[in-house]
Amino acid sequence: MAWLTLAQWSPYVVGVSLGLLGCLTFLLSDKPLGCSTAFARNSGLIEKLFRGPKVLEKEYHQKFVPEVDWEWMLVLGVGIGAFFSAQLSGQFHNLWVPVKWNETFGANPFLRLIVALVGGIIMGFGARWAGGCTSGHGLSGTLQLAVSSWLALFSFFAAGIPVALFIFKVLGG
């Protein structure tokens, strides 16, 4: 059980484990592994608190019924698992502003929070527009050899690398 306390795991072990998890997901649920649908369902659950069952009249929520399902539990499990992993490896620390962000943009936690929130909203729209998130396309779609998922995966890297370089090299000086 000493492997649970490692700060960094072998990418080969993690890759094989994710592949097996993807296969197990299809075997048990006949659905691909992904997270963005859970957020779509969660938004429906929140809307349902205010509008009641009228939410179910929307075409979108007829396809993505607002309910707590296994994908919702997966998102919860990722957060809980990350917390316990950081605790067990001794890597957990309460940090509101990452070091690189602080060096580039300053120590204001509210600016960091706003940028993270706006970025998350944009990514959420993008994930729903693309029919899935990086885990949905990058893990499950490529596992199925779906051309659309391979195209999405290449697009993630083709856009993400230049944007990250721009943010931290050009804007960060």
C-alpha positions as CSV (number, residue, x, y, z in Angstrom):
1,M,0.0,0.0,0.0
2,A,3.1,2.3,-0.1
3,W,2.1,3.3,-3.6
4,L,-0.8,5.3,-2.2
5,T,1.7,7.7,-0.5
6,L,3.7,8.5,-3.7
7,A,3.7,12.1,-4.8
8,Q,3.8,11.1,-8.5
9,W,2.5,7.8,-10.0
10,S,3.9,6.1,-13.1
11,P,2.2,7.4,-16.2
12,Y,2.2,3.9,-17.6
13,V,0.3,2.5,-14.6
14,V,-2.2,5.4,-14.6
15,G,-2.7,5.1,-18.4
16,V,-3.4,1.4,-18.2
17,S,-5.7,2.0,-15.2
18,L,-7.7,4.7,-17.1
19,G,-8.0,2.4,-20.1
20,L,-9.3,-0.4,-17.9
21,L,-11.7,2.0,-16.2
22,G,-13.0,3.1,-19.6
23,C,-13.6,-0.5,-20.6
24,L,-15.3,-1.2,-17.2
25,T,-17.5,1.8,-17.7
26,F,-18.7,0.6,-21.0
27,L,-19.2,-2.9,-19.7
28,L,-21.2,-1.8,-16.6
29,S,-23.1,1.2,-17.9
30,D,-22.9,1.1,-21.7
31,K,-21.8,4.8,-21.5
32,P,-18.5,6.5,-22.1
33,L,-16.4,7.9,-19.3
34,G,-16.8,11.7,-19.0
35,C,-17.6,14.5,-16.7
36,S,-19.2,17.4,-18.6
37,T,-22.6,15.7,-18.7
38,A,-22.6,15.7,-14.9
39,F,-22.3,19.5,-14.9
40,A,-25.1,19.8,-17.4
41,R,-27.3,17.6,-15.2
42,N,-26.2,19.6,-12.1
43,S,-27.3,22.8,-13.7
44,G,-30.7,21.2,-14.4
45,L,-30.9,20.2,-10.7
46,I,-30.2,23.7,-9.6
47,E,-32.7,25.1,-12.1
48,K,-35.2,22.5,-10.9
49,L,-34.9,24.0,-7.3
50,F,-36.3,27.3,-8.7
51,R,-38.6,26.2,-11.5
52,G,-39.8,22.8,-10.3
53,P,-40.7,20.1,-12.8
54,K,-41.1,22.7,-15.7
55,V,-37.3,22.1,-16.2
56,L,-38.1,18.7,-17.7
57,E,-40.1,20.3,-20.5
58,K,-36.9,21.7,-22.0
59,E,-35.6,19.6,-24.9
60,Y,-32.1,19.8,-23.5
61,H,-33.1,18.4,-20.1
62,Q,-35.2,15.7,-21.8
63,K,-31.9,14.4,-23.3
64,F,-29.8,15.2,-20.2
65,V,-32.3,14.5,-17.4
66,P,-31.3,16.5,-14.3
67,E,-30.5,13.7,-11.8
68,V,-27.7,12.4,-9.7
69,D,-26.2,9.6,-11.7
70,W,-22.9,7.7,-11.9
71,E,-21.2,10.6,-13.8
72,W,-22.2,13.0,-11.1
73,M,-20.8,10.6,-8.5
74,L,-17.6,10.3,-10.7
75,V,-17.0,14.1,-10.5
76,L,-17.6,14.0,-6.7
77,G,-15.2,11.0,-6.5
78,V,-12.5,12.8,-8.5
79,G,-12.5,15.7,-6.0
80,I,-12.6,13.4,-2.9
81,G,-9.9,11.1,-4.4
82,A,-7.6,14.1,-5.2
83,F,-8.0,15.3,-1.6
84,F,-7.1,12.0,-0.1
85,S,-4.2,11.4,-2.6
86,A,-2.7,14.8,-1.7
87,Q,-3.2,14.0,2.1
88,L,-1.6,10.6,1.8
89,S,1.4,11.8,-0.2
90,G,2.0,14.7,2.1
91,Q,1.5,17.1,-0.8
92,F,-1.7,18.8,0.4
93,H,-1.4,22.5,1.3
94,N,-3.9,25.3,1.3
95,L,-2.9,27.6,-1.6
96,W,-5.3,30.2,-3.0
97,V,-2.9,31.5,-5.6
98,P,-0.4,29.2,-7.3
99,V,3.2,30.2,-7.4
100,K,3.4,30.7,-11.2
101,W,0.2,32.8,-11.1
102,N,1.6,34.9,-8.3
103,E,4.8,35.5,-10.2
104,T,3.0,36.5,-13.3
105,F,-0.2,38.3,-12.2
106,G,0.2,39.0,-8.5
107,A,-1.1,37.5,-5.3
108,N,-4.8,38.7,-5.5
109,P,-6.9,35.6,-4.8
110,F,-10.1,37.3,-6.1
111,L,-8.6,37.9,-9.5
112,R,-7.5,34.3,-9.6
113,L,-11.0,33.2,-8.6
114,I,-12.7,35.3,-11.2
115,V,-10.4,34.2,-14.0
116,A,-10.8,30.5,-12.9
117,L,-14.6,30.9,-12.8
118,V,-14.8,32.6,-16.2
119,G,-12.4,30.0,-17.7
120,G,-14.5,27.2,-16.2
121,I,-17.7,28.7,-17.7
122,I,-16.1,29.0,-21.1
123,M,-14.8,25.4,-20.9
124,G,-18.2,24.2,-19.8
125,F,-19.9,25.8,-22.9
126,G,-17.1,24.4,-25.1
127,A,-17.5,20.9,-23.7
128,R,-21.2,20.9,-24.2
129,W,-20.9,22.4,-27.7
130,A,-18.3,19.7,-28.6
131,G,-20.5,17.0,-27.2
132,G,-18.1,16.1,-24.5
133,C,-15.1,17.2,-22.4
134,T,-11.5,16.2,-22.5
135,S,-12.1,13.0,-20.5
136,G,-15.1,12.2,-22.7
137,H,-13.3,12.7,-26.0
138,G,-9.7,12.2,-24.9
139,L,-10.3,8.9,-23.0
140,S,-13.6,7.4,-24.1
141,G,-13.9,8.7,-27.7
142,T,-10.3,7.8,-28.6
143,L,-10.8,4.4,-26.9
144,Q,-13.6,3.9,-29.4
145,L,-11.5,5.2,-32.3
146,A,-14.0,8.0,-33.0
147,V,-12.7,10.4,-35.6
148,S,-14.5,13.3,-33.9
149,S,-12.8,12.5,-30.6
150,W,-9.3,12.3,-32.2
151,L,-10.0,15.7,-33.9
152,A,-11.2,17.2,-30.6
153,L,-8.1,15.8,-28.8
154,F,-5.7,17.3,-31.4
155,S,-7.7,20.6,-31.2
156,F,-7.3,20.7,-27.4
157,F,-3.6,20.6,-27.7
158,A,-3.4,22.8,-30.8
159,A,-5.3,25.5,-29.0
160,G,-4.2,24.9,-25.4
161,I,-0.4,25.0,-25.9
162,P,-0.3,28.4,-27.7
163,V,-2.8,30.0,-25.3
164,A,-0.8,28.8,-22.3
165,L,2.4,30.1,-23.9
166,F,0.7,33.4,-24.6
167,I,-0.7,33.8,-21.1
168,F,2.6,33.1,-19.3
169,K,5.2,34.3,-21.8
170,V,3.6,37.3,-23.5
171,L,1.2,38.6,-20.8
172,G,3.4,37.5,-17.9
173,G,6.5,39.1,-19.4
